[in-house]
């Protein structure tokens, strides 16, 4: 009898171990309604301060030119914000970032550039010292902001220190800055086009220098993620025989490590680090009625799909952000017989 009891106890323990806990069940993506715009929309960026404050930027295509669009998630729903300066004028909104207690957005308004700042519910604008032909990218941290682009004299790196603007010089041989990001006022990174290919630059508080990153041959850079821990992740594509292959480079210490996850030629510009510590990015979907996302955790890559959308012929999440314990994506959906409109999806929450 004691032997039979021991066998039963062992079977119960084995079944308990084999059953995954409820908390381990992978959450699914859900659709979040977004108010429609008057015309087709292009999404620029999305950023989150937490689960109850997320902002998404872009512009709608009007007959007389682009019009800026701004959406806010309050933890319950998305709503359109039209209270910022120049909301009813021609222009477009670009990257959005949180700087301390403020929210900053790059705004191209009537050809000129400015930074919109929102603090305690009030808007203000910081105009750029000059108008550029092209505004390529923008980044901001406490005590500093950068705008990169071009004018009729060539490359421009405009630096804001909280009180005024100065023009910074790029290293010799840099033809064009394609993107910029920063961890602090004295630690900024940029990716540039040079006569010999793509190069990564670093600002140390005094000067921009070549960061000596061993990028793969014949490659470009889409994004650089700077974790507070000091870890750096670079995402880009390498071209081999005319075919793009996505790569990721990570430095968590003195050594760079390069991997080639099974992502095809996916653009990593929308890549973020999720609340689970893995890298997440939207990828081209093989289903017209569903979005698709990739999760890269070390050597393992898995994929998940967004919710099915009736009559959808193109679902394109463009930007992602970590919002507390959930992931938020923002992009566009095109239904049969209509034009691209904003859409949002959430994982977890």
C-alpha positions as CSV (number, residue, x, y, z in Angstrom):
1,X,0.0,0.0,0.0
2,X,2.8,2.4,0.9
3,X,4.5,1.6,-2.5
4,X,1.3,2.4,-4.4
5,X,0.9,5.7,-2.5
6,X,4.5,6.6,-3.4
7,X,3.8,6.0,-7.0
8,X,0.7,8.2,-7.0
9,X,2.6,11.0,-5.2
10,X,5.3,10.9,-7.9
11,X,2.8,11.0,-10.7
12,X,1.1,14.1,-9.2
13,X,4.4,15.9,-8.8
14,X,5.4,15.0,-12.4
15,X,2.2,16.4,-13.8
16,X,2.5,19.5,-11.7
17,X,6.0,20.2,-13.1
18,X,4.9,19.5,-16.7
19,X,2.0,22.0,-16.6
20,X,3.2,25.6,-17.3
21,X,2.1,28.2,-14.8
22,X,-0.6,30.6,-15.9
23,X,1.8,33.5,-15.8
24,X,4.0,31.7,-18.4
25,X,1.3,31.8,-21.0
26,X,2.4,34.0,-23.9
27,X,0.1,37.0,-24.2
28,X,-1.4,37.8,-27.6
29,X,-1.6,41.0,-29.6
30,X,-4.8,43.0,-29.5
31,X,-6.0,45.8,-31.7
32,X,-6.5,49.3,-30.1
33,X,-8.9,51.6,-32.0
34,X,-7.4,54.8,-33.3
35,X,-9.4,57.8,-34.5
36,X,-9.2,58.2,-38.3
37,X,-7.5,61.1,-40.1
38,X,-9.0,63.1,-43.0
39,X,-6.5,61.7,-45.5
40,X,-4.0,58.9,-45.8
41,X,-1.4,58.9,-43.0
42,X,2.3,58.3,-42.7
43,X,3.5,57.3,-39.2
44,X,6.8,58.7,-37.9
45,X,7.4,57.5,-34.3
46,X,5.9,56.3,-31.1
47,X,7.3,56.8,-27.5
48,X,6.0,55.8,-24.1
49,X,6.6,57.2,-20.6
50,X,4.6,54.4,-19.1
51,X,1.4,52.3,-19.6
52,X,-0.8,55.4,-19.4
53,X,1.1,57.9,-21.5
54,X,2.1,57.0,-25.1
55,X,2.5,59.5,-28.0
56,X,2.5,58.7,-31.7
57,X,3.5,61.2,-34.4
58,X,3.2,61.5,-38.2
59,X,1.5,63.4,-40.9
60,X,-1.6,63.1,-43.2
61,X,-1.5,63.7,-46.9
62,X,-3.8,66.6,-47.7
63,X,-4.4,68.0,-51.2
64,X,-2.4,71.2,-50.4
65,X,0.4,69.4,-48.6
66,X,1.2,67.3,-45.5
67,X,-0.5,68.1,-42.2
68,X,0.9,67.0,-38.8
69,X,-0.9,64.4,-36.8
70,X,-0.4,63.6,-33.1
71,X,-2.1,60.9,-31.0
72,X,-2.0,60.2,-27.3
73,X,-2.8,57.0,-25.4
74,X,-4.0,57.7,-21.8
75,X,-4.0,54.0,-20.7
76,X,-7.5,53.5,-21.9
77,X,-7.8,54.9,-25.5
78,X,-6.1,56.7,-28.3
79,X,-7.2,60.3,-29.0
80,X,-6.1,63.0,-31.5
81,X,-4.3,66.0,-30.0
82,X,-4.6,69.3,-31.9
83,X,-3.5,71.7,-29.2
84,X,0.2,72.0,-30.2
85,X,1.6,75.1,-32.0
86,X,1.1,74.7,-35.8
87,X,-1.4,71.9,-35.6
88,X,-3.5,73.3,-38.3
89,X,-0.6,74.4,-40.6
90,X,1.3,72.6,-43.2
91,X,4.1,70.4,-41.8
92,X,4.9,67.0,-40.3
93,X,5.9,65.6,-37.0
94,X,9.0,63.4,-36.6
95,X,10.7,61.7,-33.7
96,X,9.1,62.0,-30.2
97,X,11.1,61.5,-27.0
98,X,10.7,62.0,-23.2
99,X,13.3,64.3,-21.7
100,X,13.0,64.4,-17.9
101,X,9.4,65.5,-17.1
102,X,8.9,66.9,-20.6
103,X,7.9,65.4,-24.0
104,X,9.8,66.7,-27.1
105,X,8.9,66.3,-30.7
106,X,10.7,67.4,-33.9
107,X,8.3,69.5,-36.0
108,X,8.9,70.6,-39.6
109,X,6.6,73.6,-40.0
110,X,6.4,75.5,-43.3
111,X,9.8,74.3,-44.3
112,X,11.5,75.4,-41.1
113,X,12.4,73.1,-38.2
114,X,11.6,73.4,-34.5
115,X,11.3,71.3,-31.3
116,X,7.9,71.1,-29.7
117,X,8.1,70.8,-25.9
118,X,5.2,69.8,-23.6
119,X,5.5,70.3,-19.9
120,X,2.8,70.2,-17.3
121,X,0.2,70.1,-20.1
122,X,1.6,73.3,-21.8
123,X,3.3,73.6,-25.2
124,X,6.3,75.7,-26.2
125,X,8.5,75.7,-29.2
126,X,12.3,75.9,-29.7
127,X,13.1,77.1,-33.2
128,X,16.2,76.0,-35.1
129,X,18.8,78.6,-35.8
130,X,18.5,78.0,-39.6
131,X,16.4,76.3,-42.2
132,X,17.7,73.1,-43.7
133,X,17.0,71.5,-47.0
134,X,16.7,68.1,-45.3
135,X,16.0,67.2,-41.7
136,X,17.3,63.7,-41.3
137,X,17.0,62.9,-37.6
138,X,16.6,64.3,-34.1
139,X,17.4,63.2,-30.6
140,X,17.2,64.7,-27.1
141,X,18.3,63.9,-23.6
142,X,18.4,66.1,-20.4
143,X,20.8,69.0,-21.2
144,X,21.2,68.4,-24.9
145,X,19.5,67.9,-28.3
146,X,20.7,67.3,-31.8
147,X,19.2,67.9,-35.2
148,X,21.1,66.5,-38.3
149,X,20.4,67.3,-41.9
150,X,21.7,69.3,-44.9
151,X,21.6,72.8,-46.4
152,X,23.1,74.3,-49.5
153,X,26.6,74.2,-47.9
154,X,26.4,70.5,-47.0
155,X,26.1,68.4,-43.8
156,X,24.8,70.1,-40.6
157,X,24.9,68.9,-37.0
158,X,23.0,71.4,-34.9
159,X,23.5,71.0,-31.1
160,X,21.2,72.5,-28.4
161,X,22.6,72.8,-24.9
162,X,19.4,74.1,-23.2
163,X,20.1,77.8,-23.8
164,X,21.2,78.0,-27.4
165,X,22.3,76.3,-30.6
166,X,25.8,75.7,-32.0
167,X,27.0,73.9,-35.2
168,X,29.2,70.9,-34.6
169,X,31.8,69.5,-37.0
170,X,31.7,65.9,-38.2
171,X,35.0,64.0,-38.8
172,X,36.6,64.4,-42.2
173,X,35.2,62.2,-44.9
174,X,31.6,62.1,-43.5
175,X,29.2,62.9,-46.3
176,X,25.8,62.5,-44.7
177,X,24.4,61.6,-41.2
178,X,21.6,59.1,-41.5
179,X,20.6,58.9,-37.8
180,X,21.4,60.0,-34.3
181,X,20.7,58.9,-30.8
182,X,22.0,59.7,-27.3
183,X,22.2,58.2,-23.8
184,X,23.4,61.4,-22.1
185,X,24.6,64.9,-23.0
186,X,28.1,63.6,-23.3
187,X,27.4,60.2,-24.9
188,X,25.7,60.4,-28.3
189,X,26.0,58.1,-31.3
190,X,25.3,58.6,-35.0
191,X,25.6,56.5,-38.2
192,X,27.0,58.2,-41.2
193,X,27.7,57.7,-44.9
194,X,31.3,58.2,-46.0
195,X,33.3,57.7,-49.1
196,X,34.3,54.2,-47.9
197,X,30.8,53.1,-46.6
198,X,28.8,53.3,-43.4
199,X,30.6,54.5,-40.2
200,X,29.4,54.8,-36.6
201,X,30.4,58.1,-34.9
202,X,30.4,58.9,-31.2
203,X,30.2,62.3,-29.3
204,X,32.2,62.3,-26.1
205,X,31.1,65.8,-24.9
206,X,33.9,67.5,-26.8
207,X,34.2,66.2,-30.4
208,X,32.7,63.6,-32.8
209,X,35.0,60.7,-33.5
210,X,34.9,57.5,-35.5
211,X,33.7,54.9,-32.9
212,X,35.7,52.2,-34.7
213,X,32.8,49.8,-34.8
214,X,33.6,46.7,-37.0
215,X,30.5,46.8,-39.1
216,X,30.0,43.9,-41.6
217,X,31.3,44.7,-45.1
218,X,28.9,46.3,-47.6
219,X,26.4,47.0,-44.8
220,X,24.3,49.9,-43.6
221,X,22.8,50.9,-40.2
222,X,19.1,51.3,-39.5
223,X,19.2,52.0,-35.7
224,X,21.3,52.1,-32.6
225,X,19.8,51.1,-29.2
226,X,21.6,52.5,-26.1
227,X,20.5,50.7,-22.9
228,X,20.9,52.4,-19.5
229,X,23.1,49.4,-18.5
230,X,25.7,50.4,-21.1
231,X,24.8,47.7,-23.6
232,X,24.7,48.9,-27.3
233,X,22.8,47.1,-30.1
234,X,23.1,48.1,-33.7
235,X,20.6,46.9,-36.3
236,X,21.2,47.1,-40.1
237,X,21.4,45.2,-43.3
238,X,24.3,43.7,-45.3
239,X,24.1,43.3,-49.0
240,X,25.4,40.1,-50.6
241,X,24.8,39.5,-54.3
242,X,22.3,42.3,-54.3
243,X,20.2,40.7,-51.5
244,X,19.8,42.3,-48.1
245,X,20.3,40.3,-45.0
246,X,19.6,41.7,-41.5
247,X,22.3,41.7,-38.9
248,X,22.5,42.7,-35.2
249,X,25.6,43.8,-33.4
250,X,25.8,43.9,-29.7
251,X,28.4,45.3,-27.3
252,X,28.1,44.5,-23.6
253,X,31.7,45.2,-22.6
254,X,34.7,45.7,-24.8
255,X,33.8,43.3,-27.6
256,X,31.3,43.6,-30.5
257,X,29.4,40.4,-31.4
258,X,27.6,40.1,-34.7
259,X,24.6,37.8,-35.4
260,X,22.4,37.2,-38.4
261,X,18.9,36.2,-37.1
262,X,16.4,34.7,-39.6
263,X,14.8,38.1,-40.4
264,X,15.5,38.3,-44.1
265,X,16.0,41.9,-45.1
266,X,13.8,43.3,-42.3
267,X,14.3,47.0,-41.6
268,X,15.3,47.3,-37.9
269,X,14.4,51.0,-37.6
270,X,11.4,50.1,-35.4
271,X,13.3,47.8,-33.1
272,X,13.0,48.2,-29.3
273,X,13.9,46.3,-26.2
274,X,10.8,44.8,-24.7
275,X,9.8,44.5,-21.1
276,X,11.0,40.8,-21.3
277,X,14.5,41.9,-22.2
278,X,14.3,40.6,-25.7
279,X,14.5,42.7,-28.9
280,X,11.2,43.2,-30.8
281,X,10.6,44.6,-34.2
282,X,7.9,44.6,-36.8
283,X,8.7,42.6,-39.9
284,X,7.1,42.2,-43.3
285,X,4.1,39.9,-42.9
286,X,3.2,37.0,-45.2
287,X,-0.5,37.7,-44.4
288,X,-2.1,40.8,-45.9
289,X,-4.7,40.9,-43.1
290,X,-2.3,40.6,-40.1
291,X,0.8,42.3,-38.8
292,X,3.8,40.3,-37.9
293,X,6.5,40.8,-35.2
294,X,9.8,39.2,-34.5
295,X,11.3,38.5,-31.0
296,X,15.0,38.0,-30.9
297,X,16.4,36.7,-27.6
298,X,20.0,35.7,-28.0
299,X,20.2,32.9,-30.6
300,X,16.5,32.3,-30.6
301,X,14.1,34.2,-33.0
302,X,10.3,33.7,-32.8
303,X,7.4,35.3,-34.6
304,X,3.9,36.4,-33.7
305,X,1.0,37.9,-35.5
306,X,-1.3,40.7,-34.7
307,X,-5.1,40.3,-34.7
308,X,-6.9,39.5,-37.9
309,X,-8.4,42.5,-39.6
310,X,-11.4,42.1,-41.8
311,X,-11.0,43.4,-45.4
312,X,-7.3,44.4,-44.7
313,X,-5.0,44.4,-47.7
314,X,-1.9,45.9,-45.9
315,X,-1.1,46.1,-42.2
316,X,2.1,47.9,-41.4
317,X,3.2,48.6,-37.8
318,X,6.0,51.1,-38.2
319,X,7.2,52.0,-34.7
320,X,7.2,50.3,-31.3
321,X,7.6,51.3,-27.7
322,X,7.7,49.7,-24.3
323,X,4.8,50.9,-22.2
324,X,5.3,49.5,-18.7
325,X,4.9,45.7,-18.9
326,X,3.4,45.8,-22.4
327,X,4.6,46.6,-25.9
328,X,2.7,49.2,-28.0
329,X,3.0,49.4,-31.8
330,X,1.7,52.1,-34.1
331,X,1.4,52.1,-37.8
332,X,-1.1,52.1,-40.6
333,X,-3.7,49.7,-42.0
334,X,-5.2,49.8,-45.4
335,X,-8.7,48.3,-45.9
336,X,-10.0,47.3,-49.3
337,X,-11.3,50.4,-51.0
338,X,-9.8,52.8,-48.5
339,X,-6.5,54.7,-47.9
340,X,-3.9,54.0,-45.1
341,X,-5.2,55.0,-41.7
342,X,-3.5,54.9,-38.2
343,X,-3.7,51.6,-36.4
344,X,-2.2,50.4,-33.0
345,X,-1.7,47.1,-31.4
346,X,-0.6,46.0,-27.9
347,X,1.1,42.9,-26.5
348,X,0.3,42.3,-22.9
349,X,-1.1,45.0,-20.7
